[in-house]
Amino acid sequence: MSEKIDKRIIIIITGLASFITPFLSSSVNVALPVMGSEFSADAILLGWVVTSYLLSAAIFIVPFGKIADMYGRRIVFISGLAIIAISTLLAALSYSALMLIACRILQGIGSAMIFGTSVAILTASFPLKERGKVLGINVGIVYSGLSLGPFLGGIITQYAGWRYIFILNVLICMVSLLLALRRLKEDWHAERSGRFDTAGCVLYGVMLFALMYGLSVLPDISGAYWLLAGLVGMIIFAWWELRNSNPVLNIRIFRNNITFTFSNMAALINYSATFAISFLLSLYLQYIQGLSPQIAGLVLISSPVVQAILSPAAGKLSDRIEPRIVASTGMGITAAGLFLFMFLNESTPLVFIVAILMLMGLGFALFSSPNMNAIMSSVDKRDYGVASGMVSTMRLTGQMMSLGIAMLTMSVFIGRVQITPDMHGQLMSSITASFSIFAVLCVAGLIASLMRGKLRPEQPPVILQRT
């Protein structure tokens, strides 16, 4: 088989895997109000249907990226697909909100195995001059999943029931798994020496859980204690990793690589400021505007459609133009969209909402692909798995923080009660407060994006040498 065909197969297989998880996530968002009614779940518990998946994926993504670098990316990638297929089938059979959350945790573990390997496989398979283009294609596929999720999820929820969203994902996952087993042959491992950093993995997981759980229970005083414990865990984790000869996360990359550090920081802030948009708008469109899940899905599809169309071109553009410039422009456009959402009210026309979402889709496209190109091109090939995992960690941690902010505002304005039609005022106040915080965050992200320094393809940055 020719090299050209091999590369196309790699794009297809990694693209299918990259499609599954965002499609599942975005389609479930539209079904949340229906799930809440069936399980009598309050707004905070509904938030954990989404957050449990993100937290689980974030905890395991860096460890699995390291395992893939050491023992082979193919086996980790395929195992992740199998775990997602099984856990998604169980989610379709859930009889309570707690069982659904448990299944979402398993889905997060499987997704972590894919997130930590798919981008690394792509990066290792293509030369530097083509990297922005193929990463842009992958990002475009991701946002194709986000685009189809609300649309199909709304139709399925309205006419068949939310459980069939998971059934559809099982079928897609099985096709991807069978194709990977038959056609994905290379192992793509970079190193086999050294012991796996089990203690570092435990510290990493405990740290992330404490930070996210603490954010979710604020303003209760216990939330502050959890956040403090998470910050202490972060310090201990950094100390341990710096003294470890084979760390699960090479923190020295952050200390010695400005491009890698600030690109990851920009990604973290970007996702912190944007991920909860679909969650908040799904509640707004169905509870306040009174739209059906199908129509709400059609509205929410407008942003990811624009991003899916433009992401490949944005990635290719970052092969020719400094990624810092392209990504920062996208961040600025996103901040403008969030500022406009601050003026959302009960009578806002749908055309205004769709226009803002399309504007933000342009901003997402200009930011995501060039930013990923900058991150993956700034590290040595031996660290592709960890860098790929870190890209996804920033995304997932940012998404958790975004949902945490949304849940915090709901705790303040609504409380831990089931949302009812007579709560329009409290829900609207919560949504406005969230978008105000997100707009400020996005401005901070723009500053981080501009501070990353230059990364010309012909002049890669100096990478820390391993000892």
C-alpha positions as CSV (number, residue, x, y, z in Angstrom):
1,M,0.0,0.0,0.0
2,S,1.3,3.4,-0.9
3,E,2.4,6.0,1.7
4,K,-0.3,8.4,0.3
5,I,-3.1,5.8,0.9
6,D,-1.7,5.0,4.4
7,K,-1.9,8.6,5.4
8,R,-5.5,8.9,4.1
9,I,-6.5,5.9,6.2
10,I,-4.9,7.5,9.3
11,I,-6.9,10.7,8.7
12,I,-10.1,8.7,8.3
13,I,-9.6,6.5,11.4
14,T,-8.5,9.2,13.7
15,G,-11.2,11.5,12.3
16,L,-14.0,8.9,13.0
17,A,-12.7,8.6,16.6
18,S,-12.5,12.4,16.9
19,F,-16.1,12.7,15.7
20,I,-17.6,10.3,18.3
21,T,-16.9,12.1,21.5
22,P,-18.0,15.7,20.6
23,F,-21.1,14.3,18.8
24,L,-22.0,12.4,22.0
25,S,-21.3,15.5,24.2
26,S,-23.2,18.0,22.1
27,S,-26.2,15.8,21.5
28,V,-26.6,15.0,25.2
29,N,-26.6,18.8,26.0
30,V,-29.8,19.2,24.0
31,A,-31.4,16.2,25.9
32,L,-30.6,17.5,29.4
33,P,-34.0,19.1,30.1
34,V,-35.8,15.8,29.1
35,M,-33.4,13.8,31.2
36,G,-34.0,16.2,34.1
37,S,-37.8,15.6,33.9
38,E,-37.5,11.8,33.7
39,F,-35.1,11.5,36.6
40,S,-36.4,14.5,38.6
41,A,-32.9,15.9,38.6
42,D,-32.0,19.5,39.7
43,A,-29.8,21.9,37.6
44,I,-26.7,20.9,39.5
45,L,-27.2,17.2,39.0
46,L,-27.8,17.8,35.3
47,G,-24.6,19.7,35.2
48,W,-22.8,16.6,36.6
49,V,-24.2,14.5,33.7
50,V,-21.8,16.6,31.5
51,T,-19.1,17.4,34.1
52,S,-18.6,13.8,35.2
53,Y,-17.5,12.8,31.7
54,L,-15.2,15.8,31.3
55,L,-13.6,15.3,34.8
56,S,-13.0,11.6,34.1
57,A,-11.4,12.3,30.7
58,A,-9.3,15.1,32.1
59,I,-7.9,12.9,35.0
60,F,-6.9,10.0,32.7
61,I,-5.8,11.8,29.5
62,V,-2.2,12.7,30.5
63,P,-1.5,9.2,32.0
64,F,-2.8,7.5,28.9
65,G,-0.8,9.8,26.7
66,K,2.3,8.7,28.6
67,I,1.4,5.0,28.4
68,A,0.9,5.4,24.7
69,D,4.3,7.0,24.3
70,M,5.9,4.2,26.2
71,Y,4.0,1.1,25.0
72,G,2.3,2.0,21.8
73,R,-0.4,4.4,20.7
74,R,-2.4,1.8,18.6
75,I,-3.4,-0.5,21.5
76,V,-4.4,2.5,23.7
77,F,-6.4,4.0,20.8
78,I,-8.3,0.8,20.1
79,S,-8.9,0.1,23.8
80,G,-10.4,3.5,24.2
81,L,-12.9,2.9,21.3
82,A,-14.0,-0.4,22.9
83,I,-14.5,1.2,26.3
84,I,-16.6,4.0,24.8
85,A,-18.8,1.5,22.9
86,I,-19.5,-0.6,26.1
87,S,-20.1,2.4,28.4
88,T,-22.4,4.1,25.9
89,L,-24.5,1.0,25.6
90,L,-24.9,1.0,29.4
91,A,-25.8,4.7,29.4
92,A,-28.7,3.9,27.1
93,L,-30.0,1.4,29.7
94,S,-29.6,3.8,32.6
95,Y,-32.5,3.8,35.1
96,S,-31.4,6.8,37.3
97,A,-29.3,9.9,37.0
98,L,-26.6,8.4,39.2
99,M,-26.3,5.4,36.9
100,L,-26.1,7.7,33.9
101,I,-23.3,9.7,35.6
102,A,-21.4,6.5,36.3
103,C,-21.6,5.5,32.7
104,R,-20.4,9.0,31.7
105,I,-17.4,8.4,33.9
106,L,-16.5,5.3,31.9
107,Q,-17.1,7.1,28.7
108,G,-14.6,9.7,29.9
109,I,-11.9,7.0,30.5
110,G,-12.4,5.7,27.0
111,S,-12.3,9.2,25.5
112,A,-9.1,9.9,27.4
113,M,-7.4,7.0,25.6
114,I,-8.5,8.5,22.3
115,F,-7.7,12.1,23.1
116,G,-4.2,11.1,24.2
117,T,-3.4,9.2,21.0
118,S,-5.3,10.5,18.0
119,V,-3.6,13.8,17.6
120,A,-0.2,12.2,18.5
121,I,-0.7,9.6,15.7
122,L,-1.6,12.4,13.2
123,T,1.4,14.5,14.2
124,A,3.9,11.6,14.0
125,S,2.5,10.6,10.6
126,F,2.8,13.9,8.8
127,P,5.8,16.3,8.2
128,L,6.0,19.7,9.7
129,K,5.0,21.5,6.5
130,E,1.6,19.5,6.3
131,R,0.9,19.5,10.1
132,G,-1.4,22.5,10.2
133,K,-3.5,21.3,7.3
134,V,-4.1,17.8,8.8
135,L,-4.7,19.1,12.3
136,G,-7.1,21.6,10.8
137,I,-8.9,18.7,9.1
138,N,-9.1,16.9,12.4
139,V,-10.5,20.0,14.2
140,G,-13.0,20.4,11.4
141,I,-14.2,16.8,12.0
142,V,-14.4,17.4,15.7
143,Y,-16.7,20.4,15.1
144,S,-18.7,18.4,12.5
145,G,-19.5,16.2,15.5
146,L,-20.5,19.2,17.5
147,S,-22.6,20.5,14.5
148,L,-24.5,17.3,14.0
149,G,-24.9,16.6,17.7
150,P,-27.5,19.3,18.6
151,F,-29.4,18.8,15.3
152,L,-29.7,15.0,15.4
153,G,-29.9,14.9,19.2
154,G,-32.9,17.3,19.1
155,I,-34.7,15.2,16.5
156,I,-33.9,11.9,18.3
157,T,-34.9,13.2,21.7
158,Q,-38.2,14.6,20.4
159,Y,-39.3,11.7,18.3
160,A,-37.6,8.6,19.7
161,G,-36.2,9.5,23.2
162,W,-32.9,10.5,24.6
163,R,-31.7,6.9,25.0
164,Y,-31.5,6.4,21.3
165,I,-28.8,9.1,21.2
166,F,-26.5,6.6,22.9
167,I,-27.6,3.8,20.7
168,L,-26.6,5.7,17.6
169,N,-23.2,6.5,19.1
170,V,-22.7,2.8,19.9
171,L,-23.2,2.0,16.2
172,I,-20.8,4.8,15.0
173,C,-18.2,3.6,17.6
174,M,-18.4,0.0,16.4
175,V,-17.7,1.0,12.8
176,S,-14.7,3.0,13.9
177,L,-13.4,0.2,16.1
178,L,-13.7,-2.5,13.4
179,L,-12.0,-0.2,10.9
180,A,-9.1,0.5,13.3
181,L,-8.7,-3.2,14.1
182,R,-8.4,-4.1,10.4
183,R,-6.4,-1.1,9.0
184,L,-4.4,0.5,11.8
185,K,-1.2,-1.5,11.9
186,E,1.7,0.7,13.0
187,D,2.2,1.0,16.8
188,W,3.7,4.6,17.0
189,H,5.6,4.2,20.3
190,A,8.5,6.6,21.1
191,E,10.1,5.1,24.2
192,R,9.9,1.9,26.3
193,S,12.5,2.7,29.0
194,G,11.8,3.8,32.5
195,R,9.0,3.0,35.0
196,F,5.5,4.4,34.8
197,D,4.9,7.3,37.2
198,T,2.0,5.8,39.2
199,A,2.3,8.3,42.1
200,G,2.3,11.2,39.7
201,C,-0.9,9.9,38.1
202,V,-2.6,9.6,41.5
203,L,-1.5,13.1,42.5
204,Y,-2.7,14.5,39.1
205,G,-6.1,12.9,39.5
206,V,-6.7,13.9,43.1
207,M,-5.6,17.5,42.2
208,L,-8.1,17.8,39.3
209,F,-11.0,16.2,41.2
210,A,-10.5,18.5,44.2
211,L,-10.4,21.6,42.0
212,M,-13.5,20.7,40.0
213,Y,-15.6,19.4,42.9
214,G,-14.7,22.5,44.9
215,L,-15.8,24.8,42.1
216,S,-19.1,22.9,41.7
217,V,-20.2,23.2,45.4
218,L,-19.4,26.9,45.8
219,P,-20.6,29.2,47.4
220,D,-20.8,26.6,50.2
221,I,-17.7,26.9,52.5
222,S,-16.8,23.3,51.7
223,G,-16.1,24.4,48.2
224,A,-13.3,26.7,49.4
225,Y,-11.7,23.9,51.3
226,W,-11.8,21.6,48.2
227,L,-10.3,24.3,46.1
228,L,-7.5,24.9,48.7
229,A,-6.8,21.2,48.7
230,G,-6.6,21.2,44.9
231,L,-4.1,24.0,44.9
232,V,-2.0,22.2,47.5
233,G,-2.2,19.1,45.4
234,M,-1.0,21.1,42.4
235,I,2.1,22.3,44.3
236,I,2.9,18.7,45.5
237,F,2.3,17.3,42.0
238,A,4.7,19.9,40.4
239,W,7.4,19.2,43.1
240,W,7.1,15.4,42.5
241,E,7.2,15.7,38.7
242,L,10.3,18.0,38.7
243,R,12.3,15.5,40.8
244,N,11.1,12.4,38.9
245,S,13.4,11.0,36.1
246,N,10.4,9.7,34.1
247,P,7.5,11.9,35.0
248,V,3.9,11.4,33.7
249,L,4.0,15.1,32.7
250,N,7.3,16.7,31.8
251,I,6.7,20.1,33.6
252,R,10.1,21.2,32.4
253,I,8.5,21.7,28.9
254,F,6.4,24.5,30.4
255,R,9.4,26.1,32.1
256,N,11.6,26.0,29.0
257,N,9.2,26.4,26.1
258,I,7.3,29.7,26.0
259,T,5.3,28.8,23.0
260,F,4.1,25.6,24.5
261,T,3.3,27.2,27.9
262,F,1.3,30.2,26.6
263,S,-0.4,28.3,23.8
264,N,-1.7,25.8,26.4
265,M,-2.7,28.7,28.7
266,A,-4.6,30.3,25.8
267,A,-6.4,27.1,25.1
268,L,-7.4,26.6,28.8
269,I,-8.8,30.1,29.0
270,N,-10.6,29.8,25.6
271,Y,-12.4,26.7,26.6
272,S,-13.1,28.0,30.1
273,A,-14.9,31.0,28.4
274,T,-16.8,29.2,25.7
275,F,-17.8,25.5,26.5
276,A,-20.8,26.2,28.7
277,I,-22.4,28.4,25.9
278,S,-24.3,25.4,24.5
279,F,-25.3,24.2,28.0
280,L,-26.7,27.7,28.9
281,L,-28.3,28.4,25.6
282,S,-30.0,24.9,25.6
283,L,-31.6,25.8,28.9
284,Y,-32.4,29.3,27.7
285,L,-34.0,28.3,24.4
286,Q,-36.1,25.5,25.9
287,Y,-37.1,27.0,29.3
288,I,-37.3,30.7,28.5
289,Q,-38.0,30.8,24.8
290,G,-40.2,27.7,25.0
291,L,-38.6,26.0,22.0
292,S,-38.7,22.2,21.3
293,P,-35.4,20.2,21.6
294,Q,-35.4,19.9,17.8
295,I,-35.6,23.7,17.2
296,A,-33.1,24.4,20.0
297,G,-30.7,22.0,18.3
298,L,-31.1,23.8,15.0
299,V,-30.2,27.1,16.6
300,L,-27.1,25.6,18.5
301,I,-25.8,24.0,15.3
302,S,-24.9,27.4,13.7
303,S,-21.7,27.9,15.5
304,P,-20.0,24.5,15.1
305,V,-21.1,24.4,11.4
306,V,-19.1,27.5,10.7
307,Q,-16.1,26.2,12.6
308,A,-16.3,22.8,10.9
309,I,-16.2,24.5,7.5
310,L,-13.5,27.0,8.3
311,S,-11.1,25.0,10.6
312,P,-9.2,23.2,7.8
313,A,-8.5,26.5,6.0
314,A,-7.5,28.1,9.4
315,G,-5.1,25.2,10.1
316,K,-3.6,25.6,6.6
317,L,-3.3,29.3,7.0
318,S,-1.2,28.8,10.2
319,D,1.3,26.8,8.1
320,R,2.0,30.1,6.2
321,I,1.2,32.8,8.7
322,E,2.5,33.0,12.3
323,P,0.0,30.9,14.4
324,R,0.1,33.5,17.1
325,I,-1.5,36.1,14.8
326,V,-4.2,33.8,13.5
327,A,-5.1,32.3,16.9
328,S,-5.2,35.7,18.6
329,T,-7.5,37.1,15.9
330,G,-9.9,34.2,16.6
331,M,-9.7,34.8,20.3
332,G,-10.6,38.5,19.8
333,I,-13.6,37.6,17.7
334,T,-14.8,35.2,20.3
335,A,-14.5,37.8,23.0
336,A,-16.7,40.1,20.9
337,G,-19.4,37.4,20.6
338,L,-19.4,36.8,24.4
339,F,-19.8,40.5,25.0
340,L,-22.9,40.6,22.8
341,F,-24.4,37.6,24.6
342,M,-24.3,39.7,27.8
343,F,-27.3,41.5,26.5
344,L,-29.4,38.4,26.0
345,N,-33.0,38.7,27.4
346,E,-36.4,36.9,27.3
347,S,-37.4,38.5,24.0
348,T,-34.1,38.4,22.1
349,P,-34.8,37.4,18.4
350,L,-33.5,34.0,17.3
351,V,-31.8,35.6,14.3
352,F,-29.7,37.7,16.6
353,I,-28.7,34.6,18.6
354,V,-27.8,32.7,15.4
355,A,-25.8,35.6,14.1
356,I,-23.7,35.8,17.3
357,L,-23.1,32.0,17.2
358,M,-21.9,32.2,13.6
359,L,-19.5,35.0,14.5
360,M,-18.2,32.9,17.4
361,G,-17.8,29.9,15.0
362,L,-15.5,32.0,13.0
363,G,-13.5,32.9,16.1
364,F,-13.3,29.3,17.2
365,A,-12.0,28.2,13.8
366,L,-9.3,30.8,13.7
367,F,-8.2,30.0,17.2
368,S,-8.4,26.2,17.6
369,S,-6.4,24.7,14.6
370,P,-3.6,27.3,14.7
371,N,-3.3,27.0,18.4
372,M,-3.0,23.2,18.2
373,N,-0.5,23.5,15.4
374,A,1.6,25.8,17.7
375,I,1.5,23.3,20.6
376,M,2.3,20.2,18.7
377,S,5.1,21.8,16.6
378,S,6.8,23.2,19.7
379,V,7.8,19.8,21.3
380,D,10.1,16.9,20.4
381,K,8.5,13.9,18.8
382,R,9.2,11.8,21.9
383,D,6.7,14.0,23.7
384,Y,3.9,13.9,21.1
385,G,1.7,11.7,23.3
386,V,2.0,13.9,26.3
387,A,1.6,17.0,24.3
388,S,-1.5,15.6,22.6
389,G,-2.8,14.7,26.0
390,M,-2.0,18.2,27.3
391,V,-3.9,19.8,24.4
392,S,-6.9,17.7,25.4
393,T,-6.3,18.3,29.1
394,M,-6.4,22.1,28.6
395,R,-9.6,21.6,26.6
396,L,-11.3,19.3,29.1
397,T,-10.1,21.2,32.2
398,G,-11.3,24.5,30.5
399,Q,-14.6,22.8,29.7
400,M,-15.0,21.7,33.4
401,M,-14.2,25.2,34.6
402,S,-16.7,26.7,32.1
403,L,-19.4,24.3,33.4
404,G,-18.3,25.0,37.0
405,I,-18.8,28.7,36.5
406,A,-22.2,28.1,35.0
407,M,-23.2,25.8,37.9
408,L,-21.8,28.3,40.4
409,T,-24.0,31.1,39.0
410,M,-27.0,28.7,39.1
411,S,-26.3,27.9,42.7
412,V,-26.3,31.6,43.5
413,F,-29.4,32.6,41.6
414,I,-31.5,29.4,41.5
415,G,-30.2,27.0,44.2
416,R,-30.2,23.2,44.2
417,V,-33.8,22.8,42.9
418,Q,-35.4,21.5,39.7
419,I,-35.8,24.3,37.1
420,T,-39.5,25.1,36.6
421,P,-41.3,27.5,34.1
422,D,-41.8,30.2,36.8
423,M,-38.0,30.6,37.3
424,H,-37.4,32.7,34.2
425,G,-36.0,35.6,36.1
426,Q,-33.5,33.6,38.2
427,L,-32.4,31.5,35.2
428,M,-31.9,34.7,33.0
429,S,-29.8,36.3,35.8
430,S,-27.7,33.2,36.0
431,I,-27.1,33.1,32.2
432,T,-26.2,36.9,32.1
433,A,-23.8,36.6,34.9
434,S,-22.1,33.6,33.3
435,F,-21.6,35.3,30.0
436,S,-20.2,38.4,31.7
437,I,-17.5,36.2,33.4
438,F,-16.8,34.5,30.2
439,A,-16.3,37.7,28.3
440,V,-13.7,38.9,30.8
441,L,-11.9,35.5,30.7
442,C,-11.7,35.7,26.9
443,V,-9.9,39.0,27.1
444,A,-7.3,37.4,29.4
445,G,-7.0,34.6,26.9
446,L,-6.3,37.1,24.1
447,I,-3.4,38.4,26.2
448,A,-2.0,34.9,26.8
449,S,-2.3,34.2,23.1
450,L,-0.3,37.3,22.1
451,M,2.5,36.4,24.6
452,R,3.3,33.0,23.2
453,G,6.1,34.3,20.9
454,K,6.8,33.3,17.3
455,L,6.8,29.8,15.9
456,R,7.9,29.8,12.2
457,P,7.9,26.3,10.6
458,E,11.4,26.9,9.3
459,Q,12.6,28.1,12.7
460,P,11.3,25.7,15.4
461,P,11.9,26.7,19.0
462,V,14.7,25.3,21.1
463,I,13.4,22.2,22.9
464,L,14.7,21.2,26.3
465,Q,17.0,18.2,26.0
466,R,16.3,15.2,28.1
467,T,18.9,14.1,30.5
